[in-house]
Amino acid sequence: MARKNEIQLLVDQFARLPGLGPKSSKRIVLHLIKNRTQLLEPMVKMLENFTEIIGHCQVCGNVTLHSKCDICSDENRQKNVICVVESVIDLWALEKTEIYRGHYHVLGGVLSIFEGIGPEELGIPQLINRIKHEAISEVILAMNATVLGQSTTHFIVEQLEGLNIKITTLGRGIPSGGELDYLDSTTITSALNSRQEY
């Protein structure tokens, strides 16, 4: 079997990204090669810097260049409400609506016994601890409407039992099996405005 050349190895790396297959990856790599000075070289420099400076917020798990993200640092946001999301991309989808002004907690996934993802891997104990110690009055559970998302929601609700905190979920507008990243801002706004107590 012939050894893969560097171009094919780069195509393979791009194909590992979500939403990109082999054909799209080939097009991207060829476009980068064609536009070496304008695109490829600046992108390589940016990625080298990026790996050095990017991290996760120590409070909520959002991506940030600092120990605390802009949302957690914003004194004008509601401190007594936390919206729990599966991923940073879900946080971005909610932020795009410009309606939610509370804080977030990014789990980084959902509970899955098949993949060996338990509460500790998602930082659920830290979430519960944060809720107990930050005078939180409402927790919005904004997990995607998938089976694993809903089972994660149910698990968190069980952990919050007896804490005298209002627990809500996103309301109508989000279809069963729907993911926040694929919904438009109007649908997400409607779901936020019509959230229901769990």
N, C-alpha and C positions, 0 to 999 in steps of 0.2 A: 504494500500500500504506500502510495506517495505521501511524503510529508506535506502538511498544509503550509502554504506560504503565509506571510504576515498579513496580507490583505484578507485572506480567507479567515484567519484567526480573528481579525478585527470585525469582520462580518458576523462571525459566530458570537462575539461578545455583544454586539448590538442586538442580535437575535434573542439574547437572554433577557432583554428588557421587556417589561409588560407592554403588550399591544404591538410588538414588532416581530415579524416573521422573517424568514430568510430573504424573501424578495425585497421587502422594505429595507432591510438591513443592507443589502447590496446597493440599493439606490442611494442610501444615506452615505455609505462609505465612498462610492464613486463621486457623489456630489462634493464631499469633503476633499477628496483628492483633486478634483477639478478646481475647487476654490480654496486651494491650500493657504494662500496669504490672507485672504479676507475671512475665512472661516476656520480652517483646520488649526493653524498655528495659534490664533487667539484662544480657540477652544481648549487646546492642549494646556496652554499656560493657565487658563481659568480653572481647569480641572485639577491641575497640580496644586494651585492655591486653595481650591475648594476643599480638598481632602485634609488640608492642614487646619482650616479655620471653622468648618461646619461641625455642628454637634447638635445635641438635643437639650431643650430647656430642662433644667433640674427640677422645675416645679410641675410642668404639665406634659412634657415630652414632645412639644412642637420642635421643628427644626429651627436652629438659630445660630448666629455667629457669636453669641454671648452665653453666659451661664443661665441667664433668664431671657425669655423671648420678649418681643415687643408687647404682646398681649398681656402677659403676666406683669410687665413693668408699667403698664398703662394705669395710672391712678384714677382715671375717669371711668373705668369699667366696673360693673357690678361685682363686688367681691363675694357676695353671699350665694351666687348661683354658679354651678359647674355643669358644663355640658360634656358628657363622656362620649367620645367617638372612637371608632376602630382605628382610624389612620389619619395622618397629617393631611392627606388629600380630602378627607371628609371635613376636617377643620377648615380647610381652604374653601370648600364648597359652601359651608355655613357662613363663613366670613364674607363671601362674595355677595350675600343677600343684604349685608349692612344693617340687619335688623337685630341680631343677637349682640348684646353688650356685656355679657358675663365672661367667665373664665372657662377654660377647657381642661380636659384630661384625656390624653391620647393613649389608648391601650396598646396600639401597635399590632392588633390582630384580634382574633376571637378564640374562645375556648374550643379546643379540638383534641379529644382523646386519641384520635387516629394519627394526628401529627405530633402528639406529645406536648401539646400546648395547654398548660394548666394555669391557675390563677397567679402563681408566682412569676411565670414567664411574661405575663401581661401586666405585672405590677399592680394587680387588684388589691393586695394588702396595703400598698402605699396609697392607693386611691381611698380606701376606707379610712386609713389613718389621717389623710389630708382632710376628708370630710368631717371627721370627728374633731379635729383641732383648728379648723379655720372658720368656725361659726357659719357653716353653710346651711341655708334654709331650703334650697331647692337643688335637686340633681335631675338634669335632663339626660335621659339615656337615649342617645341618638345613634344606636347601632343600626346597621343595614338590616332591611327586612328579609333576611335569609334565615334558614334554620339555625345555623351556628350563631348568627347575630342575636336572634331571639333567645337562644339558650344562654348566651352570655348575659343578656339583659336580665333574664330570670335569676341567674346566679348572683348578680350584683344586688338585685332587689332583696334576695334572701340575706345577703351580708349586711344590708342596711336596716333590716328589721329591728324595730325597737328604738331607733335613733330619733324619732319624731321629726323626720325631714320629709318635705314634699318631694315625691318621686314622680316625674312625668316622662312620657315618651313622645316622640314626634307624632303628630296627628295625621289626618287624612291627606291624601295627595301623594304619598309614597306607596307605590305598588308593592305587593308581596314579592319578595325576591329582588326588589329594587336596591340599587346602590347610589348613595348620595352624589358621588362624582359624576354620574351620568344624568342627573336631573338638572333642570334649569332653575334659575334663581327664584322665579315665581312659585314653582312647585315647592321648593324648600321653604320659602317664606310662608306659604300657606300651611305647611306642616308644622313649622315653628309656632305660628299664631294659634293653631288649633291643637296643640299638644294636650295629651290627656294624662290624668293621674294613673299611675300603674297599679 
